[in-house]
Amino acid sequence: MYIATNRKLNEAAQGLDIFGDTPSGQGPNELRLVKTTLSGKEYHTEILDDRLTEQQVIDLKQQYRLDIDTAAPWYVSLKVACEIMAKARAQKKHVLFYVHGYNNDMHDIVKTALGLEALYNVLVVPFTWPANGGGLAGTASYLGDKQDARASADALNRFIEKIRVYHGLLTQNRSAKLMDKAHKKFPDNAEDCRQYYVSSQNRDCKVSLNLMCHSMGNYVLKYALMPNDSPAARLVFDNVSLLAADTNNARHEQWVQRIQVRHRVYIVINENDFALKWSRRKPGEEQLARLGHYLKNLVADNAHYLDVTDADNVKNEHSYFQGSPVLKNPSLKKLFHTLFEGGTAESGLDYRADINAYILK
């Protein structure tokens, strides 16, 4: 698993201890990639060198037929993107980018990411930001994480922009391969060549890119969407799922409507979410009704709202996309399968026009 982070990295440490609790010493915009492997009960981590050698770039260009200038500076994120997309195609999986929430240490984050891979047909790429409260507890920890979330917005934007650029390169590569195949099959018939190319593209484009933000991860995304030229506001993902969003319900449409998707924006709500009820009790005028537990004012015109409050085994859970809720409720698990794999999750659900939400019972 590859993890993108703007945390401070301790190269002298081992395992998940390399991830610090504060932003990178180079600033909160600094983005690094760490390869993480679970061997038995131990995590092995490798901080990847940032810059690729020219020979590495030449090799990638040849292997993946990339239309790139090998003399230009390229970074390890290109190599990682090529490997992830190749693996997803080979295993017929989708790619899920995961932005976690408040007060998550690295063991929680990696455990959740591995759990998502086990539950759903996805390869997970976490974006982890300093969400450990900086060693504080309670309200101070929560407010500290909110500050780090705001500071991490630019790093998330850099991450999303890299996804967009590399996916474009790799899609261009796949299209070129399919066109070559079509020309070889129908060298003297332009119409048959075109039809074969189009049908081949439809069959080939099976790997979707999806973003899931959980809890305060939605707060990071909200601030990432604020700049006028925000990469987070560009067309990158098939589905964007905002789960248990720890952001204000009030005026949420102002930032949610900036999200562009190939398919759907989903906002998932549990009225009984214990963590969001606790969050709302925090001091300060910002702690209004939270988007992830409030079934009023659901007005973003590009969003599909999904209410899972009364679904079996959801109860007061905050992370109801994993663990007991989905293991004991096949309908809930199917819902998240669809969200995380670029599908249409509202199909078959009852729609309540009075609140503008689809209901899973």
DAKAZI-V165120 format. One record per backbone hydrogen bond with DSSP energy under -0.5 kcal/mol. CO is the residue of the C=O (numbers start at 1). NH is the residue of the N-H. If there is no record, write none. Layout:
CO,NH
CO,NH
This chain:
1,36
3,34
4,128
5,32
6,24
8,20
9,11
10,13
14,17
15,18
16,19
18,10
18,20
22,8
24,27
27,30
32,5
33,48
34,3
34,36
35,46
37,39
37,44
38,40
39,41
39,42
42,39
44,37
46,35
46,48
50,76
53,57
54,58
55,59
56,60
57,61
58,62
59,63
60,64
61,65
61,66
66,68
68,70
69,72
74,52
75,78
75,79
76,80
77,81
78,82
79,83
80,84
81,85
82,86
83,87
84,88
85,89
86,90
87,91
88,92
88,93
89,92
94,96
94,123
95,97
95,210
96,125
97,212
98,100
98,127
99,214
101,104
103,105
105,109
106,110
107,111
108,112
109,113
110,114
111,115
112,116
113,117
114,118
115,119
116,120
120,122
121,94
123,96
125,98
126,4
126,128
127,100
128,6
129,131
131,104
132,135
133,136
137,140
137,141
138,142
139,143
140,144
141,145
142,146
143,147
144,148
145,149
146,150
147,151
148,152
150,153
152,156
153,157
154,158
155,159
156,160
157,161
158,162
159,163
160,164
161,165
162,166
163,167
164,168
165,169
166,170
167,171
168,172
169,173
170,174
171,175
172,176
173,177
174,178
175,179
176,180
177,181
178,182
179,183
180,184
181,185
182,186
186,189
189,193
190,194
191,195
192,196
193,197
194,198
195,199
196,200
197,201
198,202
199,203
200,204
201,205
204,206
206,208
208,95
208,210
209,238
209,239
210,97
211,241
212,99
213,243
214,217
215,218
215,246
216,219
216,220
217,221
218,222
219,223
220,224
221,225
223,226
227,230
230,233
231,234
234,236
237,262
238,263
238,264
239,211
240,242
240,266
241,213
241,243
242,268
243,215
245,247
245,292
247,291
249,252
251,254
252,255
252,256
253,257
255,258
256,259
260,236
260,237
264,240
265,304
266,242
267,306
268,244
269,308
270,273
273,277
274,278
275,279
276,280
277,281
278,281
279,282
284,287
286,288
289,249
290,293
291,294
292,270
297,299
300,303
302,265
303,305
304,267
305,307
305,358
306,269
306,308
307,360
308,311
311,314
311,315
314,317
316,274
319,322
322,325
323,326
323,327
324,328
329,333
330,334
331,335
332,336
333,337
334,338
335,339
336,340
337,341
338,343
339,342
343,345
344,347
346,349
350,359
351,353
352,355
352,356
352,357
357,352
358,307
359,350
359,361
